[in-house]
Amino acid sequence: MPIQELDEMEKLLGETTDCFEDTMKQLFDEDPKIFEGRSTKASWNSQVSEAGDEFHKALKKLVEKFEVRLHNGEFA
């Protein structure tokens, strides 16, 4: 089983994604003026959610990449 599918790794990847999303959402609350004319809070939150999904997928692929490299002996 690939390591990124193990419960503990999936939990950590999920927590990292949640942290990313929470931090990005806070940006709007901290300085909404930088979003004027580009995003409402609702549209920003929607964009953050979509980015979070892609971020999670990218993290899983990155973990898989390093797992394969380890199995191939690239760090010996």
Steps between C-alpha positions, in 0.01 A plus 500: 500500500636843409602701805273793405200267544592396855261643760765697690650652185156584361416666832819711487441600139144597589618708797757674282234578240264630768775725637570633150132575440449661841804722451390608154148579625648711781669719240161633396398571858829673581509731199185494288612815315755302297211301352284797398389473140629144472328278755221504752547302818272226363684478168837504679392215728383304197834556327685397815299180519580415137867580556496284813375202298782542249750557781394172666536308173843654441615405851394139442692492171807649668493237774463229236794643304730483802377154597587374150840668514570335836401160365725558201797566726551862393599612849766239563 
